[in-house]
Amino acid sequence: MVLANQRRYRDGMAPANLSIRPLDESTWPAFAALVERNNGIFGGCWCIAFHPEGGDKNATADDNRARKLARVRAGTAHAALVFRGPDCLGWCQFGSPSELPRIKNRTAYEKGQQSSPDWRVGCCYVGKGHRRQGVATTALAGALDLIGALGGGTVEGYPESATAVPAGFLFNGALSTYERLGFTRSRKIGKHRWVVSTVVEPRA
């Protein structure tokens, strides 16, 4: 039911030259190469900011790299990586609330929170030179597929309106991308940020 829009994108609208692979030890080199080509992502974040240890302001880019790799090896860092051939072009990070507790506008979020989702969408990133090519939507659709393979459940995201925020600062992705894939708005937690959710059915 809830993956109808996602499947329609994957089966009919997604660019044919793009594919999804999960972040794990086998795809780490391609992921790391993308991060390194883009200066460590947002000043050396290495996509660690939404993890519990992301609040360490004294951490260096090397620290963040090591911590991200440790999480990948432990199976506590999840992402749908978008590939064109051997190259990783972008990703959509996802995880449980315990894996990704440090969301944007957290105080406003917790003030109106009534229940916890099974999964959260964290950082959505597309490397320079690959934007506006369907990578972000492919990544989010891929994340929903991977979540389905992991048992499914309620998925929340925290996107912003792309008409109000520059593309380079849409850390959680654009609201229109989520809505295109069947997410519905729940409540506003920032000037331009929304809580959106969908339910992903488990798949074999």
N, C-alpha and C positions, 0 to 999 in steps of 0.2 A: 504494500500500500504506500508507505511513506517514501520508498525509494523510486517511485515511478519517474519523477523528474530526473533523478540521478541516473537511472538506467537509460532514459531517453537521451541524456547528454552523452553518456558513455558509448551507447550503441549507434547513435546517429549523428551527433553533433561534435563529438570530441575530435580534434585533429588526428588524422590517421597515423601521423609520424611520431606521436607521443605515446609513451607507455608508463605504467606505474610499477614501482618496486618498493617494498618496505625498507625502512632504515634498519639495518642490522650490520653485523661485522663484514658481510660480503659486499655491502653497498657503501660502507663507511668511506673507502678511498674516494669514490665519486662525490659523495656528500662533502667530504673535507676539501676536495679540489674546488668545488663551487664556493664554499665559504672562504677559502684562501684567495680565490680570484676576486672576491668582493670584500677584501680587507677585514675579514673576520666577522662581518655582518654587524652593522650598527655599533661600530667602535670596539669590536672584539667580543661580541656577545656569544657567538658560537651556538645560538639558539638554546641558551641555558636560562634565560631571564625568567621564564615562567615556572621553572623547577624550584624546589625549596632553596637550593643553594644559590639561586640567582640574585639573592639580595646582598651578596657579599661585595660591597663596594671597593674592597681592596684587591679583588681578584684581577689578575692579568688575563690577557687573551690566551696565553699558554695554560693558565689555570683552568679557564673555561673550556678550552679544548680537551684537556685531560679529564675534566669532570663529565663532559658530554660523552666522550669515548667510554668512560667507566660505566655510565648509564646504559649505553648501547650494549655493552658486553653483559650487563646485568639484566637486560630486557626491560628496563624501566624508562626507556626513551623511545617513543613511537612517532613515526612520520610516514606519510605517503610521498615518495620521491618521484618526480616527473623526469623521465629520461627521453632524450632524442638520440638514438644510437647508444654509444657508450657514455654520453655526457649527461650529467644531472643538471637540470635547468632551474629547478625550484622544488618547493616542498610544502606540505601542510602538516604541521605538528598536531598530534592529539595525544590524550592520555587520561587517566583517571583524575579526579579532583585531588587525590593525595600526591600524584605525580606532578600535577600542574596547579598548585595552589595560588600562585602569585599572579592573578589576573589583573588587568587594568580596571580602574574604578572599583576596587575591591570593597571599600567601605560602603559605597552606594549599593553595590551588589548584595552584600550581606544584610544590609538594612531591610531589603525587600525580599530576601530569600525565604522560600517556603519549603523547598526540598532540594536535594543535591542530585545532579545528573549522574549517569553512569560514566559518561565521557565528556571531556572538554576539547574543543579545538583551540589550540594555542597560536603559535606564530605561523603566519602564511607568508612565504617569501618566494619571489621570482628574481633570478639573477639579472643584472643589467644586460641589455641587449635582447632579452627574451620576453619583455613585457608586452601586453596587448596581443598575445599570440595564442590565448586559450590555456596557458600554463596554470594560472591560478584556479580556474574552474576545474580543470583536469585533476589538479592536486586535491581539491576539496572532495570531488566525486570519488577519487581514489581512497581518501581517508575514510569515507563512509563505507566503501567496499571492504576495507581492511577491518573496520569496526564490526561489520556484519560477520566477517570470518572469525572474529574474536568473541562472538556471542551476542553482539548487538546491544541495544538498550537506548536510553534517552541520551541525546547528544546536544550539548549547548555550545554556542559560539557567541562572540562578543564583538561583532564587526561595527564599523563606522560607515557613514555615508560618504561615498567616493566623491560626491559633488561638493563636500565641505572640507575634506581632508586631502592634502597632497598624496599621490600614490605612494611615494617613498616612505610615508609615515603610517600607512595602513597595516600596522603590525599584525592585526587579527584578520585582515582581509576586508573586502568591500561588502556592505550590506546587500547590494544587488546580486552578488555572486551567491551568497547563501540563499536568498529568496529564489533564485533561479533553480536551485537544487532542492527546493521543497521545505526549507526552514521557514518558520513563522515567528513573527515578533511577539515577545512576551512583555517586556517593559524597558524603559529607557534608564540607563545608569550613568550617562554622561551627556554633554551637550550634543554630541553626534553619535553616541555609542548606544547600541541596543543589545539586550539579551534575546537571542533567537534560539529556537530548539526544533528538533525533529526526533522521530523514533525510528531506529534502524532495526529491522527484523534480522534475526540470526540467519546465516546461510551456511550451507554445507561446504 
